Amino acid sequence: MSSTSPIPSLRGGAIIAIGSPDLDRKTAIAQETAARWFARTLSLRSPLDATLPERPGRPDKPELTPPTQVQKRSLHTLKGRIALLHAIAHIELNAVDLALDIVARFATEPVPNSFFDGWMQVAYEEAKHFKLVRTRLNDLGADYGDLPAHDGLWQAAHATRNDLTARLAVVPLILEARGLDVTPSLQAKMRETGDLESAAVLDVIYKDEKGHVAIGAKWFRFLCAREKRDPARTFHELVRANFRGPLKPPFNDIARAEAGLTPSFYRSLTSTSHA
Protein backbone atom coordinates (compact mmCIF):
# COMPACT_ATOMS: atom_id res chain seq x y z
CA MET A 1 0.00 0.00 0.00
CA SER A 2 1.36 3.40 -0.90
CA SER A 3 0.86 6.22 1.60
CA THR A 4 -0.82 9.45 0.52
CA SER A 5 2.11 11.43 1.99
CA PRO A 6 5.53 10.95 0.39
CA ILE A 7 8.03 9.34 2.75
CA PRO A 8 11.05 11.67 2.85
CA SER A 9 13.35 9.43 4.89
CA LEU A 10 13.37 6.67 7.49
CA ARG A 11 12.84 9.19 10.27
CA GLY A 12 10.21 11.03 8.21
CA GLY A 13 8.25 7.86 7.50
CA ALA A 14 8.33 6.88 11.16
CA ILE A 15 7.01 10.32 12.13
CA ILE A 16 4.18 10.17 9.58
CA ALA A 17 3.14 6.73 10.86
CA ILE A 18 3.31 7.77 14.52
CA GLY A 19 1.14 10.82 13.86
CA SER A 20 -1.57 9.04 11.86
CA PRO A 21 -4.90 8.55 13.69
CA ASP A 22 -6.05 6.20 10.90
CA LEU A 23 -4.79 2.83 12.11
CA ASP A 24 -4.87 1.16 8.69
CA ARG A 25 -2.75 4.01 7.36
CA LYS A 26 -0.45 3.93 10.40
CA THR A 27 0.36 0.25 9.99
CA ALA A 28 0.67 0.52 6.19
CA ILE A 29 3.12 3.44 6.41
CA ALA A 30 5.11 1.68 9.14
CA GLN A 31 5.48 -1.41 6.96
CA GLU A 32 6.15 0.55 3.76
CA THR A 33 8.82 2.63 5.51
CA ALA A 34 10.43 -0.55 6.85
CA ALA A 35 10.42 -2.22 3.42
CA ARG A 36 11.95 0.82 1.75
CA TRP A 37 14.59 1.13 4.47
CA PHE A 38 15.52 -2.55 4.10
CA ALA A 39 15.80 -2.01 0.33
CA ARG A 40 18.10 0.95 1.09
CA THR A 41 15.95 3.37 -0.94
CA LEU A 42 15.52 5.79 2.00
CA SER A 43 18.04 8.03 3.73
CA LEU A 44 18.11 8.04 7.52
CA ARG A 45 16.99 11.67 7.85
CA SER A 46 15.81 14.51 5.61
CA PRO A 47 15.29 18.29 6.02
CA LEU A 48 11.71 17.54 4.90
CA ASP A 49 10.96 15.42 7.98
CA ALA A 50 8.02 16.66 10.04
CA THR A 51 8.32 17.33 13.77
CA LEU A 52 7.95 14.29 16.00
CA PRO A 53 4.54 14.54 17.75
CA GLU A 54 4.29 14.54 21.54
CA ARG A 55 1.76 11.70 21.38
CA PRO A 56 0.87 9.17 18.67
CA GLY A 57 -2.18 9.70 16.51
CA ARG A 58 -5.24 7.77 17.67
CA PRO A 59 -8.87 7.40 16.57
CA ASP A 60 -11.64 8.64 18.88
CA LYS A 61 -12.07 5.14 20.30
CA PRO A 62 -11.05 3.39 22.48
CA GLU A 63 -11.71 5.55 25.51
CA LEU A 64 -8.56 5.70 27.66
CA THR A 65 -9.00 4.94 31.37
CA PRO A 66 -6.62 4.26 34.28
CA PRO A 67 -5.23 0.68 34.22
CA THR A 68 -7.11 -0.16 37.43
CA GLN A 69 -10.45 0.53 35.69
CA VAL A 70 -9.92 -1.87 32.78
CA GLN A 71 -12.14 -4.88 33.51
CA LYS A 72 -10.81 -8.43 33.58
CA ARG A 73 -13.10 -11.22 32.38
CA SER A 74 -12.98 -15.01 32.24
CA LEU A 75 -11.51 -16.44 29.05
CA HIS A 76 -14.19 -19.15 29.16
CA THR A 77 -16.71 -16.64 27.79
CA LEU A 78 -16.77 -15.01 24.36
CA LYS A 79 -16.83 -11.58 26.01
CA GLY A 80 -13.76 -12.52 28.02
CA ARG A 81 -11.81 -13.64 24.98
CA ILE A 82 -12.81 -10.49 23.11
CA ALA A 83 -11.65 -8.39 26.09
CA LEU A 84 -8.27 -10.14 26.13
CA LEU A 85 -7.79 -9.78 22.38
CA HIS A 86 -8.78 -6.11 22.63
CA ALA A 87 -6.16 -5.57 25.34
CA ILE A 88 -3.54 -7.34 23.20
CA ALA A 89 -4.47 -5.25 20.15
CA HIS A 90 -3.96 -2.13 22.27
CA ILE A 91 -0.54 -3.37 23.42
CA GLU A 92 0.50 -4.17 19.84
CA LEU A 93 -0.66 -0.78 18.56
CA ASN A 94 1.39 0.97 21.23
CA ALA A 95 4.32 -1.29 20.35
CA VAL A 96 4.16 -0.09 16.72
CA ASP A 97 4.43 3.53 17.84
CA LEU A 98 7.12 2.79 20.43
CA ALA A 99 9.36 1.03 17.89
CA LEU A 100 8.89 3.89 15.43
CA ASP A 101 9.53 6.42 18.20
CA ILE A 102 12.91 4.82 19.00
CA VAL A 103 13.86 5.26 15.33
CA ALA A 104 12.54 8.81 14.95
CA ARG A 105 13.56 10.16 18.36
CA PHE A 106 17.08 8.75 18.33
CA ALA A 107 17.89 9.10 14.61
CA THR A 108 20.85 11.38 15.41
CA GLU A 109 22.46 8.94 17.87
CA PRO A 110 25.91 7.65 16.86
CA VAL A 111 24.81 4.06 16.24
CA PRO A 112 25.24 1.77 13.20
CA ASN A 113 22.50 1.50 10.59
CA SER A 114 21.90 -2.04 11.84
CA PHE A 115 20.37 -0.44 14.96
CA PHE A 116 17.64 1.05 12.78
CA ASP A 117 17.33 -2.23 10.85
CA GLY A 118 16.45 -3.95 14.11
CA TRP A 119 13.85 -1.45 15.23
CA MET A 120 12.18 -1.25 11.83
CA GLN A 121 11.93 -5.04 11.89
CA VAL A 122 10.20 -4.67 15.26
CA ALA A 123 7.87 -1.95 13.91
CA TYR A 124 7.00 -4.08 10.86
CA GLU A 125 6.20 -7.12 13.01
CA GLU A 126 4.22 -5.15 15.60
CA ALA A 127 2.09 -3.75 12.75
CA LYS A 128 1.59 -7.34 11.56
CA HIS A 129 0.53 -8.37 15.08
CA PHE A 130 -1.97 -5.52 15.40
CA LYS A 131 -3.57 -6.45 12.09
CA LEU A 132 -3.72 -10.16 13.04
CA VAL A 133 -5.40 -9.44 16.37
CA ARG A 134 -7.79 -6.91 14.86
CA THR A 135 -8.80 -9.41 12.18
CA ARG A 136 -9.44 -12.01 14.88
CA LEU A 137 -11.59 -9.49 16.80
CA ASN A 138 -13.56 -8.89 13.59
CA ASP A 139 -14.04 -12.66 13.21
CA LEU A 140 -15.60 -12.67 16.70
CA GLY A 141 -17.95 -9.78 15.87
CA ALA A 142 -15.91 -7.08 17.60
CA ASP A 143 -13.34 -4.42 16.70
CA TYR A 144 -10.53 -2.46 18.25
CA GLY A 145 -12.07 0.55 19.98
CA ASP A 146 -15.15 -1.26 21.27
CA LEU A 147 -13.77 -1.44 24.84
CA PRO A 148 -11.84 0.99 27.06
CA ALA A 149 -8.04 0.73 27.19
CA HIS A 150 -5.29 2.33 29.27
CA ASP A 151 -2.36 4.60 28.43
CA GLY A 152 0.21 3.00 30.71
CA LEU A 153 2.59 1.80 28.00
CA TRP A 154 3.07 5.20 26.38
CA GLN A 155 3.37 6.89 29.79
CA ALA A 156 6.04 4.38 30.86
CA ALA A 157 8.06 5.15 27.74
CA HIS A 158 7.60 8.92 27.95
CA ALA A 159 9.92 9.16 30.97
CA THR A 160 12.82 7.88 28.83
CA ARG A 161 12.33 10.23 25.87
CA ASN A 162 15.77 11.85 26.35
CA ASP A 163 17.88 8.74 27.06
CA LEU A 164 18.24 5.91 24.56
CA THR A 165 19.82 3.49 27.05
CA ALA A 166 16.95 4.08 29.49
CA ARG A 167 14.41 3.67 26.68
CA LEU A 168 15.88 0.27 25.81
CA ALA A 169 15.79 -0.75 29.47
CA VAL A 170 12.11 0.13 29.85
CA VAL A 171 10.51 -0.77 26.51
CA PRO A 172 12.05 -4.01 25.22
CA LEU A 173 13.63 -5.28 28.44
CA ILE A 174 10.65 -4.66 30.76
CA LEU A 175 7.49 -4.13 28.74
CA GLU A 176 8.20 -6.57 25.89
CA ALA A 177 9.87 -9.10 28.18
CA ARG A 178 6.66 -9.15 30.23
CA GLY A 179 4.94 -10.58 27.17
CA LEU A 180 7.31 -13.55 27.27
CA ASP A 181 6.16 -14.21 30.86
CA VAL A 182 2.39 -14.06 30.34
CA THR A 183 1.76 -15.21 26.77
CA PRO A 184 2.34 -18.98 27.22
CA SER A 185 -0.42 -19.24 29.84
CA LEU A 186 -2.77 -17.23 27.61
CA GLN A 187 -2.00 -19.54 24.69
CA ALA A 188 -2.85 -22.55 26.86
CA LYS A 189 -6.10 -21.01 28.11
CA MET A 190 -7.21 -20.17 24.58
CA ARG A 191 -6.61 -23.79 23.56
CA GLU A 192 -8.51 -25.04 26.63
CA THR A 193 -11.56 -23.04 25.54
CA GLY A 194 -11.30 -24.41 21.99
CA ASP A 195 -10.34 -21.05 20.47
CA LEU A 196 -7.50 -22.41 18.37
CA GLU A 197 -7.60 -19.44 15.97
CA SER A 198 -6.82 -16.95 18.75
CA ALA A 199 -4.17 -19.30 20.15
CA ALA A 200 -2.51 -19.37 16.71
CA VAL A 201 -2.38 -15.56 16.66
CA LEU A 202 -0.71 -15.60 20.09
CA ASP A 203 1.79 -18.18 18.78
CA VAL A 204 2.93 -15.73 16.07
CA ILE A 205 3.20 -12.88 18.56
CA TYR A 206 5.17 -14.93 21.12
CA LYS A 207 7.70 -16.14 18.55
CA ASP A 208 8.31 -12.61 17.24
CA GLU A 209 8.46 -11.02 20.71
CA LYS A 210 11.45 -13.19 21.63
CA GLY A 211 13.29 -11.57 18.74
CA HIS A 212 12.20 -8.09 19.85
CA VAL A 213 13.57 -8.60 23.36
CA ALA A 214 16.78 -9.95 21.81
CA ILE A 215 17.14 -6.80 19.69
CA GLY A 216 16.65 -4.67 22.81
CA ALA A 217 19.18 -6.70 24.81
CA LYS A 218 21.74 -6.58 21.99
CA TRP A 219 21.66 -2.80 21.69
CA PHE A 220 21.42 -2.22 25.43
CA ARG A 221 24.63 -4.22 25.87
CA PHE A 222 26.20 -2.38 22.91
CA LEU A 223 25.55 1.02 24.51
CA CYS A 224 26.76 -0.16 27.92
CA ALA A 225 29.98 -1.57 26.40
CA ARG A 226 30.62 1.67 24.55
CA GLU A 227 30.27 3.60 27.81
CA LYS A 228 32.21 0.93 29.78
CA ARG A 229 29.23 0.30 32.08
CA ASP A 230 28.15 -3.02 33.57
CA PRO A 231 24.89 -3.98 31.78
CA ALA A 232 23.03 -5.55 34.73
CA ARG A 233 23.99 -2.79 37.18
CA THR A 234 23.10 -0.11 34.62
CA PHE A 235 19.75 -1.80 34.01
CA HIS A 236 18.97 -1.75 37.74
CA GLU A 237 19.83 1.96 38.00
CA LEU A 238 17.79 2.94 34.95
CA VAL A 239 14.75 0.89 35.92
CA ARG A 240 14.67 2.31 39.44
CA ALA A 241 14.93 5.83 38.01
CA ASN A 242 12.46 5.46 35.14
CA PHE A 243 9.91 2.74 35.93
CA ARG A 244 7.25 2.75 38.61
CA GLY A 245 6.92 -0.25 40.85
CA PRO A 246 8.67 -3.63 41.07
CA LEU A 247 8.88 -6.22 38.30
CA LYS A 248 6.29 -8.95 38.75
CA PRO A 249 7.15 -12.65 38.79
CA PRO A 250 6.71 -15.38 37.69
CA PHE A 251 9.33 -14.91 34.98
CA ASN A 252 9.81 -17.05 31.88
CA ASP A 253 13.50 -17.48 32.61
CA ILE A 254 14.16 -19.74 29.62
CA ALA A 255 12.59 -17.45 27.01
CA ARG A 256 14.22 -14.41 28.59
CA ALA A 257 17.65 -16.09 28.56
CA GLU A 258 17.18 -17.12 24.91
CA ALA A 259 16.65 -13.42 24.18
CA GLY A 260 19.82 -12.44 26.08
CA LEU A 261 18.10 -11.28 29.27
CA THR A 262 19.59 -13.27 32.15
CA PRO A 263 18.22 -13.36 35.73
CA SER A 264 21.00 -11.04 36.96
CA PHE A 265 19.11 -8.26 35.17
CA TYR A 266 15.69 -8.61 36.72
CA ARG A 267 15.61 -10.86 39.80
CA SER A 268 16.71 -8.12 42.21
CA LEU A 269 13.96 -5.76 40.99
CA THR A 270 10.98 -7.80 42.22
CA SER A 271 8.75 -6.78 45.13
CA THR A 272 10.21 -9.61 47.25
CA SER A 273 13.79 -8.43 46.70
CA HIS A 274 15.72 -6.40 49.25
CA ALA A 275 18.45 -5.46 46.76
WOJO-V54576 format. One record per backbone hydrogen bond with DSSP energy under -0.5 kcal/mol. CO is the residue of the C=O (numbers start at 1). NH is the residue of the N-H. If there is no record, write none. Layout:
# WOJO-V54576
CO|NH, CO|NH
This chain:
# WOJO-V54576
6|8, 9|13, 10|14, 11|15, 12|16, 13|17, 14|18, 15|19, 16|20, 17|20, 18|57, 21|23, 22|26, 23|27, 24|28, 25|29, 26|30, 27|31, 28|32, 29|33, 30|34, 31|35, 32|36, 33|37, 34|38, 35|39, 36|41, 36|42, 37|40, 43|10, 44|11, 46|49, 63|149, 66|69, 67|70, 69|71, 74|77, 77|81, 78|82, 79|83, 80|84, 81|85, 82|86, 83|87, 84|88, 85|89, 86|90, 87|91, 88|92, 89|93, 90|94, 91|95, 92|96, 93|97, 94|98, 95|99, 96|100, 97|101, 98|102, 99|103, 100|104, 101|105, 102|106, 104|107, 106|109, 109|111, 112|115, 112|116, 113|117, 114|118, 115|119, 116|120, 117|121, 118|122, 119|123, 120|124, 121|125, 122|126, 123|127, 124|128, 125|129, 126|130, 127|131, 128|132, 129|133, 130|134, 131|135, 132|136, 133|137, 134|138, 135|139, 136|140, 137|142, 138|141, 143|146, 149|65, 151|155, 152|156, 153|157, 154|158, 155|159, 157|160, 158|161, 160|163, 163|167, 164|168, 165|169, 166|170, 167|171, 168|173, 170|174, 170|175, 171|176, 172|177, 174|178, 175|179, 176|179, 176|180, 177|180, 177|181, 178|182, 179|183, 182|186, 183|187, 184|188, 185|189, 186|190, 187|191, 188|192, 189|193, 190|195, 191|194, 194|196, 195|199, 196|200, 197|201, 198|202, 199|203, 200|204, 201|205, 202|206, 203|207, 204|208, 205|209, 206|210, 207|211, 208|212, 209|213, 210|214, 211|215, 212|216, 213|217, 214|218, 215|219, 216|220, 217|221, 218|222, 219|223, 220|224, 221|225, 222|226, 223|227, 224|229, 225|228, 230|234, 231|235, 232|236, 233|237, 234|238, 235|239, 236|240, 237|241, 238|242, 239|243, 247|249, 247|271, 251|253, 252|256, 253|257, 254|258, 255|259, 256|261, 257|260, 260|262, 262|265, 262|266, 263|267, 266|269, 267|270, 269|247, 270|273
